[in-house]
Amino acid sequence: MTDSTANGGTKPFRFGVVAPLRTDLPTWRERLRRIADSGYSTLLMPDVPQWQPAPAPTLAVAATLTDLRVGSWVYASPLRPAWSTAWEAHSLSVLTEGRFEMGIGTGRPGIEDELRDLGLPVVPPSERLTQMRETVTALRDLDGPDLHTPVVMAVRGPKARALAADLADTVAIALMPGDERDEITRVVRDFRTRLTRDVELAQHVAVIGDAVAPFMASPDTDPAALHAADSLAVLPEDPAAAVEEIQRRREELGFSYFVFGADFADTLAPVVAELAGH
């Protein structure tokens, strides 16, 4: 079944890489340059306190090393006040001359324990959604009429999807390990029928073949179970099969922006080279 992107036709492919700084600086810099030379469009940083340097300064440095777009994948709304996230995002847009995109969500599974460890309040999901709305509202005020920082929202439940439909430029439907393809297909199609404006759809792909990308899924992720569920969190390792599957996902569901872990960037470079800009 062919299903072009609602209100905007078929969008060109673009590809992002989550590449936190987990090595020495020279090795990381060289990795970023390889990513840029391979046709990827966006260099992304996770928001995991104490596991790697903070996203904003790391992205600011990354933006000086290549001409890639940079972005957060994704800010966890309960980790900082809305105005602080908005100010940071606006500042990155200014400093990168419009190459920054703000990814934001309500936090990874288990964020409650992380908040307790940091001495931060554990707020309910509804309040986290309010924080997301307040962040985007503050960002739009800071941007003013002459700048538009793209907003990427990672969402799951119906209230979060409704918020993203109102505010986001790009929407990633968060996947859980037990999500089967048929179930997520229904969610995505329902979401798209409710859109009243042009929105890009993104896919967070955590597993390539039987390997799990760090920072993209929990360490106990079971690739065999994901394969059994025909999960959209998985792509084939074979480049030709991956190209075919990515094309299928755009054709059937409207996904055009795919985000991979840095450990797979070189492996998937032939896929990106074939599809980028198509």
Secondary structure, DSSP 8 states (H G I E B T S, - for coil): -----TTT-S---EEEEE----S-HHHHHHHHHHHHHTT--EEEE---TTTSS-HHHHHHHHHHH-S-EEEES-EEGGGS-HHHHHHHHHHHHHHTTS-EEEEEES--TTHHHHHHHTT-----HHHHHHHHHHHHHHHHHHHGGG----EEEEE-SHHHHHHHHHH-SEEEE---TT--HHHHHHHHHHHHHT--S--EEEEE--EETTEE-TTTS-TT--HHHHHHTT-TTEE-SSHHHHHHHHHHHHHHH-EEEEEEEGGGTTTTHHHHHHHTT-
